[in-house]
Amino acid sequence: MDKDFNEFCNFLFKNKFSANLIKSFKIYQSVLAEKNEKLNLVSKSSLERIWSAHFLDSILICDEIDFSHKTVLDFGSGAGFPGIPLKILYPSMQIFLLESVRKKALFLRYLLEKLDLQEYEIINNRIENLDISFDNRFDFVLVRAVRMKNIYYKKCFELLRKNGEIIIYQSKNCHHLVTDFKKMYSNKYVRVITKYHPIKGIRRYIIIRND
């Protein structure tokens, strides 16, 4: 854990985030450890490697995209990844955490209260059931642990503002996902960001713009 923690801190310092933020991540770690056995939010092995497996993994995109003052939907938030780590780094970001499982949504509320964060909303619902009040509202939709389907893409484009983007976290080769998406939406601009980190290895992000 020490090595993972040090790498996490190094990433924060390299990208000029305050060392004071580490306190919030330690609270996050403690709350997740407290609730995980009962709620089964993450695997036991990944909880033991939380600084790299979840915290660092959630924020690696930060040296590519600035989330300051943006409105962001975390689709399938689960234990809060990647939305809450990003919210800790960017307090000006307005985050909406979408989680269809009630016990997980309740956990997110408990966690956010412990972290004393502001400008957030927890939505206990499925993405396809969101009403029109959410349309054209978001700068980014984050997707880390959801297998995307056509119905999800269509809904995301309704939710995004013009030139807003879907950011899909991928660890493995994502060529087939990009190919399949382009068959459905040949008019959408897609790019892939590939990053390497000595702890995480290769991490890829599929970025889809809502033109």
N, C-alpha and C positions, 0 to 999 in steps of 0.2 A: 504493500500500500504506500510506503514512503516514496518509492520511485514514482508511482502514479500521481501522488499528491504533489511532488516536486515538479513534475512535468506540467501538471495543471497550473500550478502557480507561475511557472516560467511562461506559459502561454499568456496568462493574464498580464504579466509585467511587460512582455514583449509587445503586447497590443495596447499598452498604456491604460489598463484598467486598474482601479484602486485596489491596494492590498486589503482595504477594509471590507471588501466584498467577500473575502474568504470566510468571514464570520457567518454570513448568510448561508453559504454552501455547507458549512459545518452543522448549522441548524437543520438544513435540508437533509443531510446525511442522518442525523439523529432521529428526526421524525420518520423518515422512511424506514430506518432500522426498527423503530418502535412499532410501526403499523404493518410491516411487510409480512410477518409470519401469519397474521390473521387474514390479511387481504390478498396476499399473493400478487403483489404489484410488479415485482421483478424477480428474476431467478436468484437463488441464494449465492451462486457463484458470481453473478454480475454485481450483486450488492457488496460483496467483498472487494470488488474492483471498481467501486462507484466513481472514483475520481477520474478514471480513464473511460470506463465502459459507458457511463451515462453523462457525467458533468462535462468532461472534455469533448466527448463525442457530440454533445448538443451545441457547443459553442465554437467548434473549429471553423465554421462558416463565417465567423465574425471578422476575419481579416479579408473577406471578400465583399461582405454586405454590411452596411451600417443600418441598424434597426432603430436608430434614434427617431422619436416622434412619429413612428409608423403605427398603423393599426394592423394587428396580426391575428390570424386564426390558427390555433394548434389543433389539427384534425386528428382525433384519436389520441388524446393527451395521455391517458393512462396514469402513470405516476408523475406526470408533469413534464416529460421530455419530448421535444427540446424547449418547449415554450417557457417554462419557469426559469431554467438557467439563463436563457436569453433575457428574460424580464429582469432578473437580478442585475445583469450587466447594463441593461438599458432601461432605467426606471421611467424614462419619458415615453417608452413604448406602451401602447394600449394593447393588452393581450386578452384574447378570448380563448378559453380552454374548452374544447368540444369533446365530451366523453359520454358515451351512451350507457355505460354501466353505472348504476346509481352509487354503489359503494365506492367506486373510484372517484366519482364526482364529489362525494362527501369528503373523501380523503384530500382532494385538491383544495377544497374550501378550508379544511382544518390546517393544511400546510401553509396556505397563503396567509391565514391569520397569524400563524406562528412567525412567518417571515416579515409580517407587517408591511406588505406590499400594497400599493394603491393602483388604480386604473386597470382593473381586471374584471372579467365576467366569466363565470362558469356556466356552461350550457350542457345540461343533461339531456341529450337528444341525439338522434342520428342526423348526419349531414343532409341526407335527402329530404328530411322533414322540416328543415329550417324554413321559416316563412319569408315573405318578400321584404320584410323590414331589414334583413341582413344583406340584401342584394347591393352590389356596387359599393361595398363598405370597407373592403380589406385591401391593404397594400401587398400583403403576403399571406399565403396559406402554406403552413408547414406540415409535411407528411413524413413521419419517421418510422412508424410501425404499422402501417396500413397497406394492404395490397390493393393497389388502385384498380378500379373498374371504370367502364365508360360512364356509368351513372354518376360516379364521384367526380370525374373530370368535368362533366357537363355542369354539375352543381357548383364546383369550384369556380368555373368561368362566370357563373351568375353572381357569385359572392364577391369576386374580385373587381376592383376598379379598373378602368382602362389603363393598360400597361402594368397592372399588378402582376404578381408572379406566384406560381406554385413552386415550392422548393421541396423536392423529394430526396430524402437521405438514402443513399445506397452504399453498401460496403463491397459488393461484388460487381463483376462486369455488368453494366447496365445497357449494353448495346441493344439487346433484344427488346427491352422496355421502350427505348427511344424509337426503335423501328416500328413496334406495334402502335405506339402513340401516333407517329407520323402517318400511319395508314388510316387512322381515324380522323386526324386533324392536320391535314397537310398544310393548312394556312397559318398554323401557329409557329411562332419562333421558339426553338428549343436549343439550349446549349447545355454542355456538361462541364462542370468544374471538377477536376481531379486534384486531390490533395494527398500529400504523404506526411505522416507523422511517425516518429520512431516508436512510439507506444501503440498507436492505433493502426499503423500500416497505411494501406491505401483506402481513402474515403472519397466517394463520388457523390455529386449533387446534380440531379437533373433539374434544370431551371426552365420553366415553361411560362412564357409571357402571354398575357391576355391582351392581344392587340385590339 
